[in-house]
Amino acid sequence: MIILGIILLIVGFVFGISILWTIGIVVLVIGLILMLLGSTGRAVGGRRHYY
């Protein structure tokens, strides 16, 4: 999710599409939250790791 968020941010910035920029930020933040929860040992949605 983190990589997808970064790709969406780049594409949205290069082509000037603001909705891709917004979706990229949201996906990136969700990916970072899931990564932090997984790294603390807390299972999220039945999975320990999201990568």
Secondary structure, DSSP 8 states (H G I E B T S, - for coil): -HHHHHHHHHHHHHHT-HHHHHHHHHHHHHHHHHHHHHHTT--BTTBS---
